[in-house]
Amino acid sequence: MKYGGMNGKICDETWESLLTTANNDFVSVLVLWYSGVGLGSTYAWMLPHTLEKYLKAYLLKSGSITNADLRKFGKTGHGLKEIWEKYKSISTSTTTKPKLNQSFDEIIDDLDTITPKLRYSGFISFSSDSLLYFYIVLCCLLRYLIVGKTKYRSSFYGLGDHYFLPMNYHPMSDAYGKIIVHKMLHLTLEHAGCFTNMGFVNQMDFDELSISNTAIFEKLPDCPICNRSKIDQLTLIKFYRDICPRPIQEDAASESK
């Protein structure tokens, strides 16, 4: 390959390789959404693609399936619903929140309709502002189950610095992309904040629709909700859109599920 094109050799996937590519897709989805280019068909395709990889990584790591089994899924598309049902049949790691579990089933049903053909449709929009919220929560829950409590609690919601390298070396930047993702995860997982297509942050039902009590607790020094300030939309928008570097201080993580 004269100009260093990608090698077309296909190797057996491991749960580690699937986790890595799923993390890359997950970060890409959040940064694309933040950048205002989250309505295209490529963006939409990445939503089920991310969950498919997380689910396969979980199933491979648990020993529930083999590489040969992986190839049986998704003959006509992602096979997301099929993989999800397999996950539910062997996993005892459901949340204790019926409303959240129901919402996970519903988002899988919705995202399973995104077929490979839709990658070329040019434009896809979603009717519910809650889709991104449940996508984030489900991805984080699966990543937590895959990497384990200790690593998840100590590594930025299970993500590593190497996923943000393109954002780290800009002369005017101190990990802008990481700050964007961190704040979105913080508002979603710690405060049940739902990001809308218009850039607003709606408050969800923390008790019923958040996994924060099963994952990690932290406080950000400039988060208005953490500081118990008077909350309004403009305050929250300013918080998560302000990507200037700042020190981040984490509280001791609760070890309770």
Disulfide bonds with the S-S distance in Angstrom:
none
